[in-house]
Amino acid sequence: MRVSEDAAPGDVLATPVDPLTFEDGGWFAHLVRIYLTYEDEDRHAHWDSTHAFPISIAKRRQSRYLSGFYTNRKQRRSRAGPRWKVFLQ
């Protein structure tokens, strides 16, 4: 640990590292296909859940539409979660 703490940050980045690669095909190709499908379907849901419109509590209380809109966007990530768990199993 001391060696990495004492080294300059640039020295660590200059150390060559062999990349990890996998053969094209087999289980890894299947994993990639499933992940790409998940990513395409749920990327927007994750973005929506973390980038909510700034709708004040007062405005949400005045309008059922705004309240529902805000709540729906916040819950999209939880709906994507079960599909992600299936992907990981």
Secondary structure, DSSP 8 states (H G I E B T S, - for coil): -HHHHHS-HHHHHHS--------SSHHHHHHHHHHHHHHHHHHHHHHHHHS-----HHHHHH-HHHHHHHHHHHHHHHHHHHHHHHHH-
